[in-house]
């Protein structure tokens, strides 16, 4: 028996089935409240590690940032965020979330237990929210489903704002703890540096090590005495040479012109000129009057007198030069003696300097660590002042216009088709059962 014949024969059954499906659908549309979904978007600001310069470091940074972005989904739906949203929106007293009224049958029969409104609101909020991340981005989409479209909008905005506040608070706490740890570490390192410097100073005092201008005083004294000794030796050689020249002139082995320029003072030059003039006078007398003339004796007397004056002045110079030479020799001997004593002290100083250098290296190492931690502490403090928000709302939730799900007319049409199909199947089955009974 054909399906068309069965449908015509059982048309009332088919019509009744179709009307029943339509009626149930209409009843569903009337009884069940429409659900609206509000959505918003936030852009995460991941913590990018500073100092990454190589491609491998950059790739690792991107992978870490992606993992961090995925973890933010769990933070968005964390208990801390939901508790604050429930308190801010009073969801524990909202009939749609926490304060769900008991049904009539439950009240009559005494079924159903009264749960904690906050726990109910938390469960319903967890069921109502959906969070997703756009692929290859740090954009998070937050959606909340509710029968109250305005409440859905408020919940989306509240969740995004609360998440940003909680994350900023957490980052501030981490930065604060890091700063506290750095300050404590700085105090310890500062004490270490101070103790090391005190050990160095105590070692200097115990071993008599004195430094001025960054150089040990003993080395400076040795250098100064070496310079004095060199100058004294040079002066001694110069005075000895001068004295030798004067003695040659005194002995007649050299002329007055052989005297060094430094000895040709005004007096010696005057006497030299006078001596030369008297000798010239003797030569003139010999040429004009003859060597036996009485005037020659007068000229000779003048020459002798001039020579005596020259010898007397040269004697004075010899005396002064000899005294100065003795003083220079004494200065050189004293410098040599003091230098010998300082050199023996230098040997002891070199032994003590080994320990001093070791202590100084410890001070430098502790100071380098202290300066490194101090720089890091300042960097953390600067980062705390310049810290960006963990996320930024790029799209606030808007009031949804249409409920989720298919339109009512589409549901009625689907119910009609379902009813006709089900009715036709029942009609065919009915005819099959009747035909089998008659046979």
PEQUI-V298646 format. One record per residue. N is the residue number from 1. RES is the residue in one small letter. PSI is psi in degrees with one decimal (* if undefined). Layout:
N&RES&PSI + N&RES&PSI
//
This chain:
1&x&133.0 + 2&x&157.5 + 3&x&-38.7 + 4&x&-41.2 + 5&x&-40.3 + 6&x&-39.4 + 7&x&-42.7 + 8&x&-39.2 + 9&x&-33.7 + 10&x&38.9 + 11&x&-42.1 + 12&x&-37.7 + 13&x&-42.4 + 14&x&-44.7 + 15&x&-41.5 + 16&x&-40.4 + 17&x&-42.9 + 18&x&-43.9 + 19&x&-35.5 + 20&x&-44.2 + 21&x&-42.7 + 22&x&-41.8 + 23&x&-42.2 + 24&x&-38.0 + 25&x&-44.4 + 26&x&-40.5 + 27&x&-40.1 + 28&x&-43.6 + 29&x&-31.5 + 30&x&-42.0 + 31&x&-46.7 + 32&x&124.9 + 33&x&145.0 + 34&x&149.2 + 35&x&135.4 + 36&x&147.5 + 37&x&121.9 + 38&x&140.1 + 39&x&150.0 + 40&x&165.9 + 41&x&142.3 + 42&x&150.3 + 43&x&119.9 + 44&x&149.6 + 45&x&87.5 + 46&x&154.0 + 47&x&106.0 + 48&x&127.6 + 49&x&136.2 + 50&x&152.6 + 51&x&-0.9 + 52&x&117.4 + 53&x&-27.7 + 54&x&163.2 + 55&x&-37.1 + 56&x&-41.4 + 57&x&-38.8 + 58&x&-40.6 + 59&x&-42.8 + 60&x&-37.3 + 61&x&-41.1 + 62&x&-41.6 + 63&x&-41.4 + 64&x&-41.1 + 65&x&-37.5 + 66&x&-42.9 + 67&x&-38.5 + 68&x&-39.2 + 69&x&-39.5 + 70&x&-36.5 + 71&x&-22.9 + 72&x&-23.4 + 73&x&-42.4 + 74&x&-32.5 + 75&x&-35.5 + 76&x&-33.9 + 77&x&27.1 + 78&x&163.7 + 79&x&-37.0 + 80&x&-42.8 + 81&x&-46.3 + 82&x&-39.1 + 83&x&-42.0 + 84&x&-37.1 + 85&x&-42.2 + 86&x&-42.5 + 87&x&-39.3 + 88&x&-37.2 + 89&x&3.2 + 90&x&45.2 + 91&x&-23.0 + 92&x&-16.0 + 93&x&2.8 + 94&x&127.9 + 95&x&-25.4 + 96&x&-15.2 + 97&x&-72.4 + 98&x&-44.1 + 99&x&65.2 + 100&x&124.3 + 101&x&147.3 + 102&x&145.6 + 103&x&166.2 + 104&x&-45.1 + 105&x&-37.6 + 106&x&-38.4 + 107&x&-37.4 + 108&x&-46.6 + 109&x&-8.9 + 110&x&17.4 + 111&x&161.0 + 112&x&137.1 + 113&x&154.2 + 114&x&114.6 + 115&x&167.4 + 116&x&125.0 + 117&x&-37.8 + 118&x&-40.8 + 119&x&-39.8 + 120&x&-44.2 + 121&x&-39.6 + 122&x&-42.6 + 123&x&-44.6 + 124&x&-37.0 + 125&x&-40.1 + 126&x&-36.2 + 127&x&-28.8 + 128&x&-20.3 + 129&x&148.9 + 130&x&134.4 + 131&x&134.9 + 132&x&157.7 + 133&x&132.3 + 134&x&140.9 + 135&x&136.9 + 136&x&38.4 + 137&x&172.4 + 138&x&26.7 + 139&x&124.5 + 140&x&135.6 + 141&x&124.5 + 142&x&126.0 + 143&x&141.9 + 144&x&129.5 + 145&x&131.9 + 146&x&156.2 + 147&x&-21.3 + 148&x&110.7 + 149&x&-36.3 + 150&x&-38.8 + 151&x&-38.3 + 152&x&-40.9 + 153&x&-45.9 + 154&x&-39.1 + 155&x&-41.2 + 156&x&-48.9 + 157&x&-38.6 + 158&x&-40.5 + 159&x&-44.3 + 160&x&-45.8 + 161&x&-41.9 + 162&x&-39.7 + 163&x&-45.2 + 164&x&-42.7 + 165&x&-43.5 + 166&x&-42.5 + 167&x&-40.5 + 168&x&-39.9 + 169&x&-41.5 + 170&x&-43.7 + 171&x&-38.9 + 172&x&-38.5 + 173&x&-42.1 + 174&x&-44.9 + 175&x&-38.6 + 176&x&-43.7 + 177&x&-39.5 + 178&x&-41.1 + 179&x&-40.9 + 180&x&-43.6 + 181&x&-42.0 + 182&x&-40.1 + 183&x&-42.4 + 184&x&-42.9 + 185&x&-37.7 + 186&x&-41.0 + 187&x&-42.9 + 188&x&-45.2 + 189&x&-37.1 + 190&x&-41.5 + 191&x&-39.2 + 192&x&-44.6 + 193&x&-43.0 + 194&x&-43.5 + 195&x&-41.5 + 196&x&-41.2 + 197&x&-38.1 + 198&x&-37.8 + 199&x&-39.5 + 200&x&-46.9 + 201&x&-40.2 + 202&x&-39.5 + 203&x&-39.5 + 204&x&-45.6 + 205&x&-43.7 + 206&x&-32.2 + 207&x&8.0 + 208&x&32.0 + 209&x&114.0 + 210&x&133.3 + 211&x&142.2 + 212&x&131.4 + 213&x&25.8 + 214&x&3.8 + 215&x&139.9 + 216&x&137.8 + 217&x&-35.7 + 218&x&-43.2 + 219&x&-38.3 + 220&x&-41.6 + 221&x&-41.1 + 222&x&-43.1 + 223&x&-40.9 + 224&x&-44.1 + 225&x&-36.4 + 226&x&-40.8 + 227&x&-44.3 + 228&x&-41.4 + 229&x&-41.3 + 230&x&-42.6 + 231&x&-41.1 + 232&x&-41.7 + 233&x&-41.4 + 234&x&-40.3 + 235&x&-38.1 + 236&x&-45.1 + 237&x&-39.9 + 238&x&-44.7 + 239&x&-37.5 + 240&x&-42.5 + 241&x&-40.4 + 242&x&-43.4 + 243&x&-37.0 + 244&x&-40.4 + 245&x&-43.2 + 246&x&-43.2 + 247&x&-35.2 + 248&x&-38.8 + 249&x&-40.8 + 250&x&-38.3 + 251&x&-6.7 + 252&x&2.1 + 253&x&-14.4 + 254&x&152.9 + 255&x&164.5 + 256&x&-26.7 + 257&x&-16.0 + 258&x&-6.9 + 259&x&143.1 + 260&x&154.6 + 261&x&-33.7 + 262&x&-25.0 + 263&x&-8.8 + 264&x&72.8 + 265&x&-178.5 + 266&x&-40.6 + 267&x&-49.6 + 268&x&-33.3 + 269&x&-39.5 + 270&x&-45.1 + 271&x&-38.5 + 272&x&-41.2 + 273&x&-40.3 + 274&x&-42.1 + 275&x&-41.5 + 276&x&-35.6 + 277&x&-39.8 + 278&x&-38.0 + 279&x&-37.9 + 280&x&-34.6 + 281&x&-39.5 + 282&x&-43.4 + 283&x&-37.2 + 284&x&-40.8 + 285&x&-43.0 + 286&x&-36.6 + 287&x&-31.5 + 288&x&-42.3 + 289&x&-20.4 + 290&x&158.9 + 291&x&-14.4 + 292&x&2.3 + 293&x&143.3 + 294&x&-29.7 + 295&x&-23.2 + 296&x&-37.2 + 297&x&-38.1 + 298&x&-42.4 + 299&x&-39.9 + 300&x&-39.6 + 301&x&-39.9 + 302&x&-38.8 + 303&x&-45.2 + 304&x&-41.0 + 305&x&-44.1 + 306&x&-38.1 + 307&x&-40.2 + 308&x&-41.1 + 309&x&-40.3 + 310&x&-44.8 + 311&x&-38.7 + 312&x&-44.0 + 313&x&-38.3 + 314&x&-35.4 + 315&x&-41.1 + 316&x&-41.4 + 317&x&-39.1 + 318&x&-42.7 + 319&x&-47.3 + 320&x&-40.6 + 321&x&-38.6 + 322&x&-42.4 + 323&x&-42.1 + 324&x&-35.6 + 325&x&-39.8 + 326&x&-39.2 + 327&x&-41.7 + 328&x&-39.9 + 329&x&-39.4 + 330&x&-41.4 + 331&x&-43.3 + 332&x&-40.9 + 333&x&-41.4 + 334&x&-42.9 + 335&x&-38.5 + 336&x&-38.6 + 337&x&-46.2 + 338&x&-37.4 + 339&x&-38.3 + 340&x&-40.5 + 341&x&-41.6 + 342&x&-34.5 + 343&x&-35.0 + 344&x&-36.7 + 345&x&-31.4 + 346&x&-35.1 + 347&x&-42.7 + 348&x&-39.0 + 349&x&-39.8 + 350&x&-37.4 + 351&x&-41.4 + 352&x&-29.1 + 353&x&-25.7 + 354&x&-49.0 + 355&x&-35.9 + 356&x&-41.5 + 357&x&-37.6 + 358&x&-45.0 + 359&x&-37.1 + 360&x&-38.6 + 361&x&-39.4 + 362&x&-41.0 + 363&x&-44.9 + 364&x&-40.5 + 365&x&-45.7 + 366&x&-38.5 + 367&x&-37.2 + 368&x&-43.0 + 369&x&-42.9 + 370&x&-45.2 + 371&x&-35.3 + 372&x&-46.2 + 373&x&-36.2 + 374&x&-42.3 + 375&x&-40.9 + 376&x&-37.9 + 377&x&-42.1 + 378&x&-36.9 + 379&x&-42.8 + 380&x&-40.3 + 381&x&-41.0 + 382&x&-39.8 + 383&x&-35.4 + 384&x&-36.1 + 385&x&-30.0 + 386&x&12.2 + 387&x&128.8 + 388&x&160.8 + 389&x&146.3 + 390&x&-21.6 + 391&x&163.3 + 392&x&131.1 + 393&x&117.5 + 394&x&-13.8 + 395&x&107.1 + 396&x&159.1 + 397&x&140.6 + 398&x&155.5 + 399&x&118.1 + 400&x&139.0 + 401&x&-39.5 + 402&x&146.6 + 403&x&163.0 + 404&x&158.2 + 405&x&172.7 + 406&x&157.5 + 407&x&155.6 + 408&x&-40.8 + 409&x&-37.8 + 410&x&-37.9 + 411&x&-40.6 + 412&x&-42.6 + 413&x&-41.4 + 414&x&-38.4 + 415&x&-38.5 + 416&x&-47.1 + 417&x&-40.9 + 418&x&-41.6 + 419&x&-42.9 + 420&x&-42.7 + 421&x&-44.1 + 422&x&-40.2 + 423&x&-41.6 + 424&x&-41.6 + 425&x&-40.6 + 426&x&-38.8 + 427&x&-45.5 + 428&x&-43.4 + 429&x&-37.5 + 430&x&-45.0 + 431&x&-37.1 + 432&x&-39.6 + 433&x&-39.8 + 434&x&-45.9 + 435&x&-39.1 + 436&x&-33.6 + 437&x&-39.9 + 438&x&-37.8 + 439&x&*
//
